[in-house]
């Protein structure tokens, strides 16, 4: 699909592509950045810290055209986590816009208040500036004139997306050219975008299939989504559940089809979307490792009366089984058994960076697969906390909580309603330490946790379990909920 999109962009095409660029202007940017990056070899890694927009999209498409691998930088993860992640990815080049450079440099202290932070980028690899260059910034990577280089036609890695792990052993999902294209084809077939009618969505997995189908894309407005949807009347809108809830609270009226994912989507939320004007309201089940996996429309989800959360039918090509019962394969009558849900298929990532390829992707979700290929979830098996549609992995941040005066510390999630959670740090003081002293010592580590910063810090003894007397996360989460 990405090759089709690049080939379909024509210089001079006046039709809108996304805010700030026509399809013709996007074509020129893709060609120019491909020429500028042509000195790199297929398989080389570039790290990308550029805000969503025409230039970040053009850079991504140019990298795909050349067979390069893109490591996506998330400035909300905190500088310590990002430094470890970049050491694992080992990019040959870092591409950053002025905002990312400010977060890593002169505006770092101010940015941390907004939970944004990047390590000093120049210490990792050579840096080039994308877009507007400020005084003192690294040299600009400017789109260069010339013919579009020959496309890379082989297979290989395409995108690195960092997820869980620890600061000493970060974990990154590696999608190949094949899995990225398959995932975007699955989104296109689900969303069914028509040419020249707007689509509203903020992720590349929504943006690229829409553009490939000839539909212009607008990023969801942070200030006035209701007004944006009223003026654009999009054929399809993709929002996270928190964005949907905020939109409904503001009295937003929807048009066309609405899709929501990245966090649990309740039947009640989808019904509210339908009542607010949407012709269809879909919940999408997806992971970083498998995007997308399943989808369900409001009418089917509302009609489900069984136990658990119906997240929909597996999309074409996606396969599933339940561990440890290897016989519970999607489509088989035995697939009603519950256990950890394992997924596979063309939209699945290849591996975690530095590890062996997946046989199956372990979702960390407890679930079962019905004989019509429908997936029903019954909670999470892994430690991940889900807040405002963002995955927070405790193991990444808990080591930083063990400052002098702290004997033990855990990050746990406390239900906040409709699938969302609050993040709570439960801290067990060492003998002789005071709460005031520990809070003072935690001030800087908490500031460096970025968007994972806990909503509350609770001081209490952490429950232990098992022969090894390991911290009991479930009991600690229950303790935090009571507190």
C-alpha positions as CSV (number, residue, x, y, z in Angstrom):
1,X,0.0,0.0,0.0
2,X,2.8,2.5,0.8
3,X,4.3,1.9,-2.6
4,X,0.9,2.5,-4.2
5,X,0.6,5.7,-2.2
6,X,4.0,7.1,-3.2
7,X,3.4,6.2,-6.8
8,X,0.0,7.8,-6.7
9,X,1.3,11.2,-5.5
10,X,1.8,13.6,-8.4
11,X,3.5,17.0,-8.3
12,X,1.0,19.8,-9.1
13,X,-2.0,17.8,-7.8
14,X,-4.1,20.6,-6.1
15,X,-6.3,18.3,-4.0
16,X,-5.8,18.6,-0.2
17,X,-3.8,15.8,1.5
18,X,-3.6,17.0,5.1
19,X,-3.4,20.3,6.9
20,X,-0.6,22.4,5.4
21,X,-0.1,20.4,2.2
22,X,-1.8,19.4,-1.1
23,X,-1.2,16.0,-2.6
24,X,1.2,17.7,-5.1
25,X,3.2,19.4,-2.3
26,X,3.4,16.1,-0.4
27,X,4.7,14.4,-3.5
28,X,7.5,17.1,-3.8
29,X,8.4,16.6,-0.1
30,X,8.6,12.8,-0.4
31,X,10.8,13.1,-3.5
32,X,13.0,15.8,-1.9
33,X,13.6,13.9,1.3
34,X,14.2,10.6,-0.5
35,X,17.0,12.4,-2.5
36,X,18.4,13.9,0.7
37,X,18.5,10.5,2.5
38,X,19.7,8.5,-0.5
39,X,23.3,8.3,0.9
40,X,22.0,5.9,3.6
41,X,21.9,2.1,3.0
42,X,18.8,-0.1,3.0
43,X,18.4,-1.4,6.6
44,X,20.0,1.7,8.2
45,X,18.0,3.1,11.2
46,X,16.9,6.7,11.4
47,X,15.3,8.1,14.6
48,X,12.4,10.4,14.1
49,X,11.3,13.1,16.5
50,X,9.0,15.3,14.4
51,X,5.5,16.5,15.1
52,X,2.7,15.0,13.0
53,X,2.3,16.8,9.7
54,X,3.4,16.9,6.1
55,X,7.1,16.8,6.8
56,X,7.0,13.9,9.2
57,X,4.8,11.9,6.8
58,X,7.0,12.7,3.9
59,X,10.1,11.6,5.8
60,X,8.4,8.3,6.8
61,X,7.4,7.7,3.2
62,X,10.8,8.6,1.9
63,X,12.4,6.2,4.4
64,X,10.1,3.4,3.3
65,X,10.9,4.1,-0.4
66,X,14.6,3.7,0.4
67,X,14.3,0.6,2.6
68,X,15.4,2.5,5.7
69,X,14.1,1.6,9.2
70,X,12.4,4.4,11.3
71,X,12.6,4.4,15.1
72,X,9.8,6.5,16.5
73,X,10.8,8.7,19.5
74,X,8.2,9.5,22.1
75,X,9.1,12.6,24.1
76,X,6.6,11.7,26.8
77,X,8.6,8.6,27.9
78,X,11.2,10.6,29.9
79,X,14.9,11.2,29.0
80,X,16.3,8.2,30.9
81,X,14.0,5.7,29.2
82,X,14.6,7.3,25.8
83,X,18.4,7.2,26.2
84,X,18.2,3.4,26.8
85,X,15.9,2.9,23.9
86,X,18.1,4.8,21.5
87,X,21.1,2.9,22.6
88,X,19.2,-0.3,21.6
89,X,18.1,1.1,18.2
90,X,21.6,2.6,17.4
91,X,20.4,5.0,14.7
92,X,22.8,6.4,12.1
93,X,20.9,9.6,12.0
94,X,18.4,11.5,14.2
95,X,15.8,13.7,12.5
96,X,14.2,16.3,14.8
97,X,12.1,19.4,14.4
98,X,12.6,22.6,16.3
99,X,10.1,21.6,19.0
100,X,11.9,18.3,19.7
101,X,15.2,20.0,19.9
102,X,13.8,22.6,22.3
103,X,12.5,19.7,24.5
104,X,15.9,18.2,24.5
105,X,17.7,21.5,25.0
106,X,17.0,25.0,26.2
107,X,13.3,24.3,27.0
108,X,13.9,21.0,28.8
109,X,12.9,22.3,32.3
110,X,9.8,24.0,31.0
111,X,8.9,21.0,28.9
112,X,9.1,18.6,31.8
113,X,6.1,20.4,33.4
114,X,4.1,19.2,30.4
115,X,5.6,15.7,30.8
116,X,7.9,16.1,27.8
117,X,11.6,15.3,27.8
118,X,14.3,14.0,25.5
119,X,17.9,13.2,26.1
120,X,20.6,15.3,24.5
121,X,20.1,14.2,20.9
122,X,23.6,15.0,19.6
123,X,25.1,12.5,22.0
124,X,23.3,9.6,20.3
125,X,23.9,10.2,16.6
126,X,24.3,13.0,14.1
127,X,21.2,15.2,14.2
128,X,19.6,17.0,11.2
129,X,16.8,19.5,11.5
130,X,13.5,18.9,9.8
131,X,11.5,22.0,8.9
132,X,12.2,25.4,10.4
133,X,15.7,25.7,11.8
134,X,16.4,28.0,14.8
135,X,19.8,29.6,15.6
136,X,22.2,27.1,17.0
137,X,20.2,24.1,15.7
138,X,22.0,21.3,13.8
139,X,22.1,21.6,10.0
140,X,18.8,21.3,8.2
141,X,17.9,18.2,6.2
142,X,16.4,20.0,3.2
143,X,14.4,18.4,0.4
144,X,16.8,18.2,-2.5
145,X,16.1,18.5,-6.3
146,X,16.5,15.5,-8.5
147,X,14.7,12.4,-9.6
148,X,13.1,10.1,-7.1
149,X,15.6,7.3,-6.4
150,X,14.8,3.8,-7.4
151,X,12.6,2.1,-4.8
152,X,13.9,-0.6,-2.5
153,X,12.1,-3.7,-3.6
154,X,13.2,-6.2,-0.9
155,X,11.8,-7.2,2.4
156,X,13.1,-6.1,5.8
157,X,12.4,-4.0,8.8
158,X,10.3,-0.8,8.5
159,X,9.4,0.7,11.8
160,X,10.6,0.4,15.4
161,X,8.0,1.3,18.1
162,X,9.2,1.2,21.7
163,X,6.9,-0.3,24.3
164,X,7.7,-2.0,27.6
165,X,10.9,-3.4,29.2
166,X,13.1,-1.5,31.7
167,X,15.7,1.2,31.4
168,X,18.4,-1.5,31.4
169,X,16.5,-3.8,29.0
170,X,14.1,-1.7,26.8
171,X,11.7,-3.5,24.5
172,X,10.8,-2.4,21.0
173,X,8.3,-3.8,18.5
174,X,9.8,-4.3,15.0
175,X,7.3,-4.1,12.1
176,X,8.5,-5.2,8.7
177,X,7.6,-3.7,5.4
178,X,5.2,-6.6,4.9
179,X,3.4,-6.2,8.3
180,X,3.1,-2.4,8.0
181,X,1.5,-2.7,4.6
182,X,-0.8,-5.5,5.7
183,X,-1.9,-3.5,8.7
184,X,-2.7,-0.4,6.7
185,X,-4.6,-2.5,4.1
186,X,-6.7,-4.0,6.9
187,X,-7.5,-0.5,8.2
188,X,-8.5,0.6,4.7
189,X,-10.8,-2.3,4.3
190,X,-12.4,-1.6,7.7
191,X,-12.7,2.2,7.3
192,X,-13.6,2.1,3.6
193,X,-12.5,5.7,2.8
194,X,-13.9,7.3,-0.3
195,X,-11.9,9.7,-2.5
196,X,-12.2,13.5,-1.8
197,X,-14.3,13.2,1.4
198,X,-12.4,14.1,4.6
199,X,-11.3,11.7,7.3
200,X,-10.4,12.9,10.8
201,X,-7.7,10.9,12.6
202,X,-4.2,11.4,14.1
203,X,-2.3,8.2,13.6
204,X,-0.3,7.0,10.6
205,X,-2.4,3.8,10.5
206,X,-5.4,6.0,9.8
207,X,-3.7,8.7,7.8
208,X,-1.9,6.6,5.2
209,X,-4.8,4.3,4.1
210,X,-7.0,7.4,3.8
211,X,-4.5,9.2,1.6
212,X,-3.9,6.1,-0.5
213,X,-7.6,6.0,-1.2
214,X,-7.7,9.7,-2.2
215,X,-9.3,11.0,0.9
216,X,-7.9,14.1,2.7
217,X,-7.1,13.8,6.4
218,X,-7.4,16.3,9.2
219,X,-5.9,15.8,12.6
220,X,-8.4,16.0,15.5
221,X,-8.6,19.5,16.9
222,X,-7.6,19.8,20.5
223,X,-9.4,23.1,21.0
224,X,-12.6,22.7,19.1
225,X,-13.3,19.2,17.8
226,X,-17.1,19.9,17.7
227,X,-16.6,22.8,15.4
228,X,-14.1,20.9,13.3
229,X,-16.5,18.0,12.8
230,X,-19.4,20.3,12.1
231,X,-17.5,22.1,9.3
232,X,-15.8,19.1,7.7
233,X,-18.6,16.5,8.1
234,X,-16.1,13.7,7.7
235,X,-17.0,10.3,6.3
236,X,-15.0,8.7,9.1
237,X,-13.5,9.8,12.4
238,X,-10.9,7.9,14.6
239,X,-10.6,9.0,18.2
240,X,-9.3,7.4,21.4
241,X,-12.0,6.7,24.1
242,X,-10.8,9.7,26.2
243,X,-11.2,11.9,23.1
244,X,-14.7,10.5,22.5
245,X,-15.7,11.1,26.1
246,X,-14.5,14.7,25.9
247,X,-16.2,15.2,22.6
248,X,-19.5,13.9,24.0
249,X,-19.2,16.1,27.1
250,X,-18.8,19.1,24.8
251,X,-22.0,18.2,22.9
252,X,-20.2,17.2,19.7
253,X,-22.3,15.9,16.8
254,X,-20.8,13.2,14.7
255,X,-21.2,12.3,11.0
256,X,-20.4,9.1,9.1
257,X,-18.6,6.3,10.8
258,X,-16.7,6.7,14.1
259,X,-13.9,4.3,15.2
260,X,-12.3,4.2,18.6
261,X,-9.5,2.2,20.0
262,X,-6.1,2.2,21.9
263,X,-8.1,1.6,25.1
264,X,-11.2,-0.4,26.1
265,X,-14.3,0.8,24.4
266,X,-17.6,0.1,26.2
267,X,-20.9,-0.6,24.5
268,X,-22.4,2.4,26.4
269,X,-19.8,4.7,24.9
270,X,-20.5,3.4,21.4
271,X,-24.2,3.9,21.9
272,X,-23.6,7.5,23.0
273,X,-21.7,8.1,19.7
274,X,-24.6,6.7,17.7
275,X,-27.1,8.9,19.6
276,X,-24.8,11.8,18.7
277,X,-25.2,11.4,15.0
278,X,-22.8,8.7,13.8
279,X,-24.1,6.3,11.2
280,X,-21.8,3.5,12.7
281,X,-19.8,3.4,15.9
282,X,-16.9,0.9,16.0
283,X,-14.6,-0.4,18.7
284,X,-11.2,-1.5,17.4
285,X,-9.0,-4.0,19.2
286,X,-5.3,-3.5,18.4
287,X,-1.9,-3.7,20.0
288,X,1.4,-2.2,19.0
289,X,2.4,-5.7,18.0
290,X,-0.8,-6.4,16.0
291,X,-2.6,-3.5,14.4
292,X,-5.4,-4.0,13.9
293,X,-6.7,-7.4,15.3
294,X,-10.5,-7.2,15.6
295,X,-13.4,-4.8,15.4
296,X,-17.0,-4.6,16.5
297,X,-19.9,-2.3,15.6
298,X,-22.1,-0.9,18.4
299,X,-25.2,-3.0,17.5
300,X,-23.3,-6.3,17.8
301,X,-21.5,-5.2,21.0
302,X,-24.7,-4.0,22.6
303,X,-26.5,-7.3,21.8
304,X,-23.7,-9.4,23.4
305,X,-25.0,-10.9,26.7
306,X,-22.2,-13.2,27.6
307,X,-19.5,-12.7,30.2
308,X,-16.6,-10.5,29.3
309,X,-15.9,-7.7,26.8
310,X,-16.7,-8.5,23.2
311,X,-14.0,-6.7,21.1
312,X,-15.2,-8.1,17.8
313,X,-14.4,-10.5,15.0
314,X,-10.9,-11.1,14.0
315,X,-10.0,-9.2,10.9
316,X,-9.2,-11.2,7.7
317,X,-5.9,-13.0,8.0
318,X,-5.6,-12.6,11.8
319,X,-5.4,-15.9,13.7
320,X,-5.8,-16.5,17.4
321,X,-5.4,-19.1,20.0
322,X,-5.6,-19.3,23.8
323,X,-2.6,-20.2,25.9
324,X,-1.8,-22.8,27.2
325,X,-4.5,-24.7,25.3
326,X,-2.8,-24.9,21.8
327,X,-5.9,-26.6,20.4
328,X,-8.1,-23.5,21.0
329,X,-7.6,-22.1,17.5
330,X,-9.8,-19.4,16.1
331,X,-12.7,-21.0,14.2
332,X,-12.5,-24.2,16.1
333,X,-15.3,-25.3,18.4
334,X,-12.9,-25.8,21.3
335,X,-12.0,-22.1,21.2
336,X,-14.3,-21.1,24.1
337,X,-11.6,-21.9,26.6
338,X,-10.2,-18.9,28.5
339,X,-6.5,-18.1,28.9
340,X,-4.0,-15.6,27.6
341,X,-4.9,-14.6,24.1
342,X,-2.2,-15.2,21.4
343,X,-2.4,-13.5,18.0
344,X,-0.7,-14.0,14.6
345,X,-1.1,-13.2,11.0
346,X,0.1,-10.7,8.4
347,X,-0.6,-7.6,10.5
348,X,1.6,-9.0,13.4
349,X,5.0,-7.5,14.0
350,X,8.1,-9.7,13.3
351,X,9.8,-9.6,16.7
352,X,11.1,-7.5,19.6
353,X,14.3,-5.8,18.7
354,X,17.2,-8.0,19.5
355,X,15.0,-11.1,20.1
356,X,13.8,-14.0,18.0
357,X,10.8,-13.7,15.6
358,X,7.4,-14.3,17.1
359,X,5.7,-17.6,16.7
360,X,2.6,-16.0,18.3
361,X,2.2,-12.5,19.9
362,X,1.3,-12.8,23.6
363,X,-1.3,-10.0,24.1
364,X,-1.2,-10.1,27.9
365,X,-5.0,-10.1,27.8
366,X,-7.1,-12.9,29.2
367,X,-9.7,-14.0,26.7
368,X,-11.5,-16.6,24.6
369,X,-12.3,-17.0,20.9
370,X,-15.8,-18.0,19.9
371,X,-16.5,-20.3,17.0
372,X,-17.5,-17.3,14.8
373,X,-14.0,-15.9,15.2
374,X,-15.2,-13.3,17.8
375,X,-12.8,-12.4,20.6
376,X,-14.1,-11.8,24.2
377,X,-11.7,-10.4,26.7
378,X,-11.8,-10.9,30.5
379,X,-9.1,-8.6,31.8
380,X,-5.3,-8.2,31.5
381,X,-2.7,-10.7,32.5
382,X,0.3,-8.3,32.3
383,X,1.3,-5.5,34.6
384,X,0.6,-2.7,32.0
385,X,-1.5,0.2,33.2
386,X,-3.8,2.0,30.7
387,X,-4.4,5.7,31.4
388,X,-6.0,8.0,28.9
389,X,-5.4,5.5,26.1
390,X,-1.7,5.4,26.9
391,X,0.2,2.2,27.8
392,X,2.3,2.6,31.0
393,X,4.7,-0.2,31.8
394,X,5.6,-0.1,35.5
395,X,9.0,-1.9,35.0
396,X,10.2,1.1,33.0
397,X,9.8,3.5,35.9
398,X,9.8,1.7,39.3
399,X,13.6,1.6,39.6
400,X,13.7,5.4,39.7
401,X,11.3,5.4,42.7
402,X,13.9,3.6,44.9
403,X,15.5,6.7,46.3
404,X,17.2,6.8,49.7
405,X,14.5,6.2,52.3
406,X,12.4,3.9,50.1
407,X,12.4,0.2,50.9
408,X,10.0,-0.9,48.2
409,X,7.9,0.9,45.6
410,X,5.4,-0.2,42.9
411,X,3.3,1.5,40.3
412,X,-0.2,0.1,40.0
413,X,-3.4,1.0,38.2
414,X,-6.7,1.8,40.0
415,X,-9.9,1.7,37.9
416,X,-11.2,5.1,37.1
417,X,-14.3,4.1,35.1
418,X,-15.0,3.0,31.5
419,X,-11.8,1.1,31.1
420,X,-9.5,3.9,32.2
421,X,-7.1,3.8,35.2
422,X,-5.4,6.1,37.5
423,X,-1.7,5.6,38.2
424,X,-0.7,5.2,41.8
425,X,2.8,4.9,43.3
426,X,2.7,2.8,46.5
427,X,5.8,3.6,48.5
428,X,7.1,1.6,51.5
429,X,9.4,3.7,53.6
430,X,12.6,2.4,55.2
431,X,12.8,2.4,59.0
432,X,13.8,5.8,60.2
433,X,12.8,7.7,57.1
434,X,10.0,10.3,57.2
435,X,7.3,10.8,54.6
436,X,8.4,14.4,54.2
437,X,12.0,13.3,53.4
438,X,10.9,10.7,51.0
439,X,8.5,13.0,49.1
440,X,11.4,15.5,48.8
441,X,13.7,12.8,47.4
442,X,11.0,11.6,44.9
443,X,10.4,15.1,43.5
444,X,13.1,14.9,40.8
445,X,12.5,11.2,39.8
446,X,8.8,11.9,39.5
447,X,9.4,14.9,37.3
448,X,11.5,12.8,35.0
449,X,8.8,10.1,34.5
450,X,7.1,12.1,31.7
451,X,3.5,11.1,31.0
452,X,3.9,8.1,33.4
453,X,4.0,10.4,36.4
454,X,1.6,8.9,39.0
455,X,-1.7,10.7,39.9
456,X,-1.1,9.9,43.5
457,X,1.7,8.8,45.8
458,X,0.5,6.5,48.7
459,X,2.7,5.5,51.6
460,X,2.0,2.1,53.0
461,X,3.4,-1.4,53.4
462,X,3.4,-3.3,50.2
463,X,1.8,-6.8,50.4
464,X,4.0,-9.8,49.6
465,X,3.0,-13.2,48.2
466,X,4.4,-16.6,47.4
467,X,7.4,-18.6,48.7
468,X,9.7,-16.0,47.4
469,X,7.7,-13.2,49.1
470,X,7.5,-11.1,46.0
471,X,5.5,-7.9,45.9
472,X,1.9,-8.8,45.2
473,X,0.7,-6.3,42.5
474,X,-2.9,-7.3,42.6
475,X,-3.1,-6.9,46.4
476,X,-1.2,-3.6,46.1
477,X,-3.6,-2.3,43.5
478,X,-6.5,-3.2,45.8
479,X,-4.7,-1.4,48.7
480,X,-4.2,1.7,46.5
481,X,-7.9,1.6,45.5
482,X,-9.0,1.6,49.2
483,X,-6.6,4.4,50.0
